[in-house]
Amino acid sequence: MKRPAQHPQPTSLPLDSVARRWGLTRRNIRELLQTGQLPFEQVRGQLRVPLAAIQKYEAKTKPPVR
């Protein structure tokens, strides 16, 4: 019997997902990256924000969450 595929939990999110999560624009998220308020990593040419950094930022600033 086959088991359903296990998809690993993501360790980072793309900018669009972070923007949607906080009710901001992608441009707002880029500004946070440029000013160093939010760290990022580049994965296959795509900017992504580590989940740990997102959670830390949310705990510190309480951005609007939808």
N, C-alpha and C positions, 0 to 999 in steps of 0.2 A: 504494500500500500504506500502510495506517495504522500509525503507531507507537504503542506502548503509552503511556498517560498517564504523565507524569513528575510525581511528587508531591514537592514540595520538603521537605527535612528540617526538622523543627520546630526553632525556636530557643528554645522554652520548653516546660515540661511543667506540666500541672495538678497540684494538690496530691495528688490520689489516686495519680497515677503516681509522684510523688516518694516518697510514703509506702510504696508497694509496693516500689519500688527499694531502699529502705533498711530495709525490714522494720519500719516504725514506723506509728503511727496518724496519721490526718489531723490529729488534735488536736495531736500532737507537732510536726508540720510547722508548724501555725499558731502554736505557741509560739515556734518558731525565727523566724518572720516577725515576730511581735510584739516580740521582744526585739532585732530588728535583726541577728541572726546570719546570716540568709538573706534576700537581697533578693527582691523580687517585682515583678510588673507586673500590671496589670489589663487584660484583653483581652475586650471585649464582656461586661463584668460578671463575668468569671471570673478568679480569682487564679491566676497562673502564675509559675513560677520559671524564670528564664533558664538554659539549659543550661550556659553558661559559669560561672554562680554555683554550680550543682550540682557541676560538675567541680572547681572551686576548693575548695568545702567538703569534698568527698570526699578530695581530696589533703591537706587540712589536718587533718581529724579522723578519717578512716577509719571512717565509720559502717558498721554491718553491712549488707552487700550480699548479696542473695539471688541 
